């Protein structure tokens, strides 16, 4: 059936005329770095996210680094972060001479456990960096309240959750990445809003932070050849901005289709006792960047191999927590039981807007066959 984890080809065919026209417009303009196309994307993202400032950059990792640099933390300061995430989240902290302080995650939502954060706050703590994993927001209302109590900054890693709404108890609704002091996202091709190469962006409502991020992303320059601060070279090129500009118009539609695919999986898998379905929390929309189930640890790797033999791709996000990676491991390393358990029991199934239901039925039948053996 040629089942794909991500099907960018089918998506391109849907949007081919618009994407080809957008790319051709950039080529005709000969403005490949910066220019009108990048500015328009930033403006459209500001409108979509209802946020004052969007600063495009080279990739999601750069977005995190630029955000941290803009906050101007002193070396040795501590940033609280989950260990159950991609290494880039902690990598940028360490690269700036800051210390990542790892916290366990909730076993059902997979996002940072709000009840475990307070115990990790010290006199050196300057920020909390929640990751909105698999397409669902962390408990931002509780995180913001805790941050205010301890005078901490909040940096959101929204690389997997763009387009997702967060619901406050008072009825307010904000887009993922726009809730804390600063938010970041990635436009890696497989993301819900993906380019055809690398790309990223930073979101903030703070004018000073926006100005700092804009300068840092362009060698620290306030204008050409005048550097106000130490910066880096991280710019979203116009061809990627053109592609993203087209896809942004369809993001809500694509996210809706992802949620529909997730419901199909739920109905097909709910009878399998060994499978734990993805939880939807009440305070966040889930846009299913990944559809991630839990299965018994002893059977997870065998299930992955069984499906691979049947030509069904799967992924494990993430097989080794950051605190157990060689670059971050310490002899007195903390014991994050939930994170370590999840790394051995999660498995992500194919999900994308163009995933046929026939493929989903085959995948789920195979999973059922595996556990009935």
Secondary structure as UniProt FT lines:
FT   HELIX           8..29
FT   HELIX           36..49
FT   STRAND          53..57
FT   HELIX           60..71
FT   TURN            75..76
FT   STRAND          78..82
FT   HELIX           88..95
FT   TURN            96..97
FT   STRAND          99..103
FT   TURN            107..109
FT   HELIX           114..117
FT   HELIX           118..120
FT   TURN            123..124
FT   STRAND          125..129
FT   HELIX           133..135
FT   HELIX           140..150
FT   STRAND          153..157
FT   TURN            159..160
FT   TURN            162..163
FT   STRAND          165..167
FT   TURN            169..170
FT   STRAND          173..175
FT   TURN            176..177
FT   STRAND          182..186
FT   TURN            189..190
FT   STRAND          200..204
FT   HELIX           207..217
FT   TURN            219..220
FT   STRAND          221..223
FT   TURN            224..225
FT   STRAND          226..227
FT   HELIX           238..248
FT   TURN            249..250
FT   HELIX           251..269
FT   TURN            270..271
FT   TURN            273..274
FT   TURN            282..283
FT   STRAND          291..294
FT   HELIX           297..309
FT   TURN            310..311
FT   STRAND          314..315
FT   TURN            317..318
FT   HELIX           322..324
FT   TURN            326..328
FT   TURN            331..332
FT   HELIX           337..345
FT   STRAND          346..349
FT   TURN            353..354
FT   HELIX           357..372
//
